[in-house]
Amino acid sequence: MGLSNYTLEQMGFELIPHNVHIEAYFKSINVYEIRGITFDNNSHFVPGELKSVAKNVSFSIGDGVNAVCEALIGDKFSEDEEKWRLETKSTPPYLIVLTSLTEFAICRHGYWKHENNEIITHNCFTEAKKSLQKLEHTKTSALVTSLSAAFSSVDRPVFFLPLSREVFAETNHGKRLRDFRFSFSAEGYVSSSVTSETVSIKFESALKIFEKLHPKVGYFFDQAIREKDNLKRFIYYFLVIEIYTHSIFNKMEDSFKVSDMRNLPDRIEKSVTELLISQLLVDQVESKNLLQRFIWCAIIRWNEIDDSDIDVFKLLKNTRNSIYHGEEVIETSLPIHQAQSLALKLLRS
């Protein structure tokens, strides 16, 4: 239920005059705790120097949210950073992603107030906030997924745990317009030390992944990171693998060549033999089975995928099928870690 006009007025809001309209560009700040890396004490980390930009998003990392936020928007994120860390139960380092709409939104009616040189509105920019959230579900989620893939290694995954989100805008007169803030709480992990040079290299790798990543892959990976229910987490990670496999297979249909079947790498010899027997040498482009497509992707595109990875995929697929067919599955024994690791390895391949 919305606030009554009387309540809004008691809070200091007043109606926007009839002859006034507000034009504003909406943006969001998403703060993530980075799990799996620490900064090398001998390396100099300057958030402004590490700042990277892609379409609609810019991002950087650092030990302090205020320092990173200053580098991105010229303003600090929290008036009391130590208090914020205690409230979110988080530890450095942090990633901050700034997501921006490129078209301005207009508000012609509603309530506003001016406070500390800022404009605060109530329920004026519903469509703009929906558009911003939609952009986050595609671009921001894909970027964070790409960063996870770039920073992770086979034996040491790196994750970006969502902590806080703030929506704000800048008017055409340069004033800050604010919306509300909400927080998530944050799970054990092992960290490795990285230098600022390594971070820059990983950022470049992440942007390459980001440029070609299917939006739904990023969306479901982000959902898996946020999800607390193990069954849902497993399904989300499997969807990442499934959607990514189909997207890669569909892109390479035109590049199939008979020569691809010569001198097959030893890393997938067992799986390829099983595939050929199962298909009886039927044209590979007709492959509809997810496992078959997965193996074809390993043959043509995924140079780091071997027979052991394909065995893991078979385990994940069988588990997914058991869930979908209503069979009893012990939630504590779900292969979530294997699904997580395989998803990241595919994105890096």
C-alpha atoms as one frame of an Amber mdcrd trajectory, in Angstrom:
protein
   0.000   0.000   0.000   1.370   3.413  -0.938   1.888   6.324   1.434  -0.996
   8.771   1.768  -0.586  12.366   0.647  -0.867  13.460   4.278   1.975  11.134
   5.316   4.149  12.387   2.467   3.526  15.982   3.467   4.399  15.146   7.074
   7.697  13.760   5.746   8.458  17.072   4.059   7.272  16.232   0.541   5.185
  18.630  -1.512   3.466  18.464  -4.881   5.623  19.252  -7.889   4.284  22.546
  -9.340   2.225  22.281 -12.547   4.678  24.395 -14.531   7.692  22.287 -13.497
   8.998  19.014 -14.866  12.113  17.052 -13.944  14.449  15.514 -16.510  16.893
  12.981 -15.105  19.294  10.246 -16.192  18.876   7.193 -13.987  21.768   5.105
 -12.733  22.405   2.368 -10.216  25.329   1.489  -8.011  25.701  -2.223  -7.203
  28.257  -3.161  -4.559  29.725  -6.673  -4.392  32.050  -8.333  -1.911  34.755
 -10.211  -3.817  35.181 -13.729  -2.479  38.337 -15.557  -3.504  41.004 -12.854
  -3.877  42.904 -10.418  -1.692  45.135  -7.560  -2.781  48.889  -8.005  -2.858
  50.349  -5.737  -0.155  53.262  -4.842  -2.423  51.010  -3.695  -5.247  49.507
  -0.206  -5.500  45.738  -0.263  -6.054  44.110   2.949  -7.252  40.389   2.490
  -8.099  40.494   5.361 -10.597  43.349   3.756 -12.527  41.611   0.358 -12.522
  38.280   1.790 -13.688  36.949   0.064 -16.814  34.074   1.034 -19.077  31.747
  -1.012 -21.287  28.448  -0.059 -22.899  26.038   1.211 -20.204  28.350   0.067
 -17.385  31.579   1.140 -15.716  33.267  -0.608 -12.820  36.272  -0.769 -10.545
  37.484  -2.551  -7.414  39.219  -1.546  -4.206  39.530  -2.051  -0.465  37.043
   0.710   0.310  33.593   1.298  -1.154  33.911   5.061  -0.810  37.197   5.196
  -2.726  35.763   3.092  -5.558  32.545   5.093  -5.639  34.522   8.359  -5.791
  36.338   6.998  -8.848  33.052   6.146 -10.577  30.694   9.014  -9.719  32.759
  11.551  -7.778  30.858  10.928  -4.554  31.153   8.558  -1.621  28.806   5.642
  -1.122  28.408   5.733   2.664  28.798   8.436   5.285  30.160   5.825   7.704
  31.941   3.048   5.820  32.915   1.072   8.932  29.296   1.012  10.095  28.210
  -0.083   6.614  30.720  -2.973   6.703  29.360  -4.124  10.062  25.772  -3.918
   8.820  26.537  -5.930   5.670  28.957  -8.273   7.512  31.381  -7.836   4.635
  35.136  -7.590   4.158  37.248  -6.098   1.343  37.927  -6.121  -1.504  34.824
  -4.748  -3.190  33.560  -4.414  -6.744  31.249  -1.543  -7.643  29.332  -1.514
 -10.923  27.733   1.686 -12.193  24.884   0.998 -14.634  23.461   3.954 -16.570
  20.448   4.593 -18.777  21.416   6.669 -21.810  17.995   8.304 -22.275  16.582
  10.774 -19.771  13.286  10.230 -17.980  10.701  12.953 -17.365   8.493  13.455
 -14.316   5.589  15.911 -14.599   3.555  15.089 -11.466   4.125  13.664  -8.050
   5.792  14.658  -4.803   9.287  15.954  -4.189  11.451  17.624  -1.602  14.868
  19.248  -1.575  17.380  18.043   0.986  21.151  18.627   1.250  21.315  19.998
  -2.305  19.544  16.887  -3.619  16.080  16.245  -5.002  14.117  13.382  -3.486
  11.006  12.259  -5.364   8.247   9.824  -4.497   6.861   7.435  -7.117   7.702
   9.692 -10.058   9.956   7.554 -12.249   8.394   4.087 -12.269   9.136   3.319
 -15.926  12.717   4.572 -15.714  13.384   2.363 -12.706  11.885  -0.626 -14.529
  14.110   0.065 -17.544  17.145   0.356 -15.285  16.349  -2.923 -13.557  15.916
  -4.625 -16.937  19.324  -3.286 -18.002  20.858  -4.645 -14.789  19.357  -8.085
 -15.463  21.135  -8.165 -18.824  24.271  -5.994 -18.776  25.191  -5.900 -15.076
  24.560  -9.596 -14.460  26.531 -10.505 -17.595  29.454  -8.308 -16.527  29.659
  -9.784 -13.022  29.424 -13.303 -14.474  32.243 -12.455 -16.899  34.382 -11.159
 -14.037  33.780 -14.380 -12.072  34.890 -16.412 -15.080  37.966 -14.247 -15.723
  39.217 -14.231 -12.126  38.454 -17.900 -11.333  40.800 -20.809 -11.907  39.980
 -24.515 -12.083  40.753 -25.071  -8.395  39.891 -21.639  -7.020  36.579 -19.991
  -7.921  36.093 -16.264  -7.421  32.631 -14.878  -6.759  31.116 -11.441  -6.455
  28.533 -11.486  -3.676  25.841  -8.761  -3.960  25.727  -6.519  -0.894  24.000
  -3.227  -1.650  22.205  -1.445  -4.448  21.343   2.210  -4.762  19.327   3.890
  -7.488  19.855   7.576  -8.158  19.706  10.044 -11.012  21.295  13.249 -12.213
  19.023  15.995 -13.496  19.698  18.079 -16.588  20.698  20.872 -14.171  23.371
  18.733 -12.542  21.522  18.006  -9.309  21.517  14.589  -7.674  18.131  12.871
  -7.491  17.927   9.918  -5.119  15.857   6.786  -4.746  15.811   4.224  -1.923
  18.552   1.809  -0.922  18.264  -1.833   0.086  20.765  -4.448   1.147  21.366
  -8.179   0.950  23.250 -10.162   3.463  25.956 -12.286   2.668  28.474 -17.612
   2.971  33.422 -20.023   3.457  35.958 -19.422   0.876  39.727 -19.300   0.286
  41.404 -16.226  -1.176  44.499 -15.793  -3.290  46.547 -12.601  -3.519  46.481
 -10.535  -6.718  48.447  -7.536  -7.949  47.015  -4.455  -9.622  48.566  -5.648
 -12.910  46.709  -8.967 -12.588  43.459  -7.121 -11.930  43.903  -5.073 -15.115
  44.556  -8.234 -17.152  41.516  -9.961 -15.632  39.362  -6.921 -16.375  40.391
  -7.138 -20.045  39.559 -10.862 -20.104  36.208 -10.211 -18.440  35.275  -7.562
 -21.011  36.023 -10.001 -23.848  33.711 -12.562 -22.220  31.122  -9.857 -21.527
  30.992  -8.710 -25.171  29.763 -12.096 -26.427  27.885 -13.430 -23.398  24.234
 -14.391 -23.881  22.153 -12.155 -21.524  20.329 -15.126 -19.994  23.643 -16.759
 -19.064  24.583 -13.749 -16.969  21.092 -13.479 -15.511  20.905 -17.097 -14.302
  24.489 -17.076 -12.982  23.614 -13.995 -10.953  20.454 -15.700  -9.674  22.528
 -18.729  -8.596  24.913 -16.511  -6.618  22.023 -14.808  -4.822  19.936 -17.953
  -4.209  19.964 -19.620  -0.766  17.900 -22.693  -1.689  20.275 -25.457  -2.885
  17.805 -26.997  -5.329  17.221 -23.671  -7.065  20.940 -22.867  -7.058  21.709
 -26.129  -8.833  18.999 -25.537 -11.440  20.246 -21.989 -12.091  23.833 -23.175
 -12.626  22.630 -25.940 -14.941  20.624 -23.402 -16.936  23.826 -21.376 -17.365
  25.560 -24.446 -18.822  22.582 -25.426 -20.976  21.942 -21.984 -22.468  25.646
 -21.371 -23.051  26.039 -24.737 -24.801  23.124 -24.060 -27.155  24.368 -20.539
 -27.910  27.886 -21.748 -28.796  26.576 -24.703 -30.837  24.215 -22.493 -32.843
  27.032 -20.060 -33.660  29.318 -22.764 -34.999  26.878 -24.762 -37.163  28.152
 -23.051 -40.324  31.767 -23.764 -39.438  31.470 -27.565 -39.225  33.989 -29.291
 -41.467  34.831 -32.901 -42.073  38.425 -31.983 -41.303  37.330 -31.238 -37.747
  36.990 -34.993 -37.259  40.636 -35.690 -38.109  43.338 -35.759 -35.476  40.892
 -35.465 -32.593  42.559 -34.346 -29.360  43.331 -37.006 -26.772  41.581 -34.934
 -24.099  38.104 -35.960 -25.397  38.843 -39.195 -27.265  36.602 -41.335 -25.049
  33.638 -38.964 -25.268  33.942 -38.512 -29.039  33.986 -42.266 -29.565  30.787
 -42.594 -27.520  29.214 -39.730 -29.468  29.962 -41.257 -32.856  28.598 -44.617
 -31.789  25.405 -43.012 -30.454  24.854 -40.987 -33.629  25.969 -43.669 -36.062
  27.788 -40.951 -37.989  24.604 -38.922 -38.571  25.291 -35.345 -39.732  26.443
 -33.475 -36.630  24.391 -30.376 -37.490  21.283 -32.440 -36.763  22.385 -32.934
 -33.151  19.490 -31.989 -30.900  20.558 -33.834 -27.771  22.168 -31.513 -25.225
  24.962 -33.971 -24.449  25.767 -34.351 -28.148  25.900 -30.589 -28.566  28.111
 -30.278 -25.503  30.602 -32.761 -26.974  30.569 -31.060 -30.390  31.353 -27.754
 -28.678  34.252 -29.464 -26.895  35.523 -30.792 -30.235  35.309 -27.511 -32.139
  35.450 -24.632 -29.637  36.227 -25.540 -26.034  39.910 -26.454 -26.098  40.180
 -26.773 -22.313  37.289 -29.227 -21.904  38.331 -32.865 -21.488  36.696 -36.243
 -20.832  36.538 -35.597 -17.083  34.538 -32.401 -17.691  32.155 -34.276 -19.981
  31.706 -36.903 -17.260  30.821 -34.096 -14.841  28.324 -32.727 -17.356  26.690
 -36.174 -17.622  26.359 -36.254 -13.816  24.793 -32.788 -13.789  22.407 -33.635
 -16.616  21.290 -36.864 -14.926  20.703 -34.961 -11.693  18.693 -32.317 -13.530
  16.607 -35.041 -15.217  15.924 -36.710 -11.866  14.655 -33.407 -10.468  12.456
 -32.708 -13.493  10.999 -36.235 -13.400  10.017 -35.854  -9.764  12.463 -38.410
  -8.434  13.715 -38.091  -4.879  16.953 -36.116  -4.739  18.918 -35.532  -1.537
  19.357 -31.772  -1.445  22.576 -31.881   0.580  24.212 -34.126  -2.044  23.401
 -31.953  -5.059  26.548 -31.378  -7.192  26.339 -27.594  -6.885  30.094 -27.056
  -6.684  30.668 -29.160  -9.826  27.976 -27.215 -11.687  29.461 -23.923 -10.544
  33.012 -24.893 -11.530  32.011 -26.273 -14.928  29.974 -23.170 -15.741  32.958
 -20.926 -15.006  35.331 -23.143 -16.993  33.051 -23.025 -20.035  32.846 -19.246
 -19.904  36.647 -19.043 -19.862  37.094 -21.532 -22.738
